Amino acid sequence: MAGISVWQLAIIAVIVALLFGTKRLRGLGGDLGSTIKGFKQAMSEDNAQQNVSSPISAEQGDNNKQLGS
């Protein structure tokens, strides 16, 4: 009673396909996929940029410590 069975999910999928049509659902799926791909690419670029800038920041911190002594 607490969970959704496979048959209930199948009925929901059929109703959604009838309401929106398979062509529109395929288009939405493609748009969603490209959005997720772009998001992952931006996240990996941001991580790569942070990894490149991290050693420079650490070296600058060491130089500042030496200057302050």
matplotlib code that plots the C-alpha trace (Angstrom):
import matplotlib.pyplot as plt

x = [0.0, 2.8, 4.8, 3.9, 3.8, 5.1, 1.6, 0.7, 3.9, 3.0, -0.5, 0.9, 3.4, 0.6, -1.5, 1.4, 2.2, -1.5, -1.6, 1.6, 2.3, 5.5, 7.0, 6.8, 8.1, 11.1, 11.8, 11.6, 13.9, 16.4, 16.3, 16.7, 19.6, 21.5, 20.9, 22.3, 25.3, 26.0, 25.7, 28.2, 30.6, 30.4, 31.0, 34.0, 35.5, 34.9, 36.6, 39.6, 39.9, 39.9, 42.5, 44.7, 44.3, 44.8, 48.6, 49.1, 47.1, 49.1, 52.4, 51.3, 50.3, 53.8, 55.4, 53.3, 54.4, 58.1, 57.7, 56.0, 58.8]
y = [0.0, 2.4, 2.1, 2.4, -0.8, -1.4, -1.5, 1.9, 3.3, 1.8, 3.3, 6.7, 6.4, 5.6, 8.5, 10.9, 9.6, 10.1, 13.6, 15.0, 12.7, 10.8, 13.4, 16.1, 13.8, 12.8, 16.5, 17.2, 14.3, 15.6, 19.0, 17.7, 15.5, 18.4, 20.6, 17.9, 17.5, 21.2, 21.3, 18.5, 20.1, 23.4, 21.7, 19.8, 23.0, 24.8, 22.0, 22.1, 25.8, 25.5, 22.8, 25.0, 28.1, 26.2, 25.6, 29.3, 30.4, 28.0, 29.4, 32.9, 32.0, 30.6, 33.7, 35.9, 33.9, 34.3, 38.1, 38.5, 36.8]
z = [0.0, 0.8, -2.5, -6.2, -8.1, -11.6, -13.0, -11.5, -13.1, -16.4, -16.3, -15.4, -18.3, -20.8, -19.6, -19.9, -23.4, -24.4, -23.0, -24.4, -27.3, -28.0, -30.2, -27.6, -24.9, -27.1, -27.6, -23.8, -23.1, -25.6, -24.1, -20.6, -21.7, -23.3, -20.3, -18.0, -20.3, -20.3, -16.6, -16.1, -18.6, -16.7, -13.4, -14.7, -16.2, -12.9, -11.0, -13.4, -13.0, -9.2, -9.3, -11.4, -9.2, -5.9, -6.1, -7.0, -3.9, -1.7, -3.1, -2.5, 1.1, 1.6, 0.2, 2.4, 5.5, 4.5, 4.0, 7.3, 9.3]

ax = plt.figure().add_subplot(projection="3d")
ax.plot(x, y, z, "-o")
ax.set_aspect("equal")
plt.show()
